[in-house]
């Protein structure tokens, strides 16, 4: 979970057969809209990335065959076959977690005002000119 996987996940384990990876999530993380980051939001984000027409993340995480919420801060990814690059994929764009409520409300326009969980929140995008961000005061590691 980027912004980033090693930041939002505190630990992970791979099953002995390599066909699932279980992540323990950091407690106290908030999305830019104030909603709580948890295993259900991870499940939403990944399932959306796998199902969204034209998803640019699907090829990076396509080995995932299912997502299970084990508890509020534990999520398990089921894999078609062992896929060792999964953690590396989550440390990049495939691991950017999005706020489910905001994504549902925005629909196919979510990319116009994304709500995520990183240290900077979206303010404005002017195509071919600039993207403006501002520091997110409630970021879990704001002191750094």
Secondary structure, DSSP 4 states (H G I P E B T S, - for coil): --S-HHHHEEEEEE-TTSSEEEEEEPTT-B-TTSPBP-HHHHHHHHHHHHHSTT-SSHHHHTTEEEEEEEETTEEEEEESS--TTHHHHHTTGGG----HHHHHHHGGGGGGS----SSEEEEEEETTTEEEEEE-TT-TTTT-
